[in-house]
């Protein structure tokens, strides 16, 4: 005997809603949660944005070797995506 019960029994059939329109009544359906930005997190985002902008300016003033130029090109793309994320978060906060 391995300690497991029989494969038959009473199963909870309402664990997953049968139809997607019933998701709001489901106990397992994902519900959006409201997250609130604190003043500290708002300032942190603004500081991060300013830091990225200062880095961009400093990098634009540098004389680069071809190897370093390709590395910085990748960094600029990453920084550009992060700046867009920050903007989106700030806009979402200011619209609420």
PyMOL commands that set and color helices and strands:
alter all, ss='L'
color gray80, all
select helices_A, chain A and resi 20-25+39-60+66-95
alter helices_A, ss='H'
color red, helices_A
deselect
rebuild
show_as cartoon
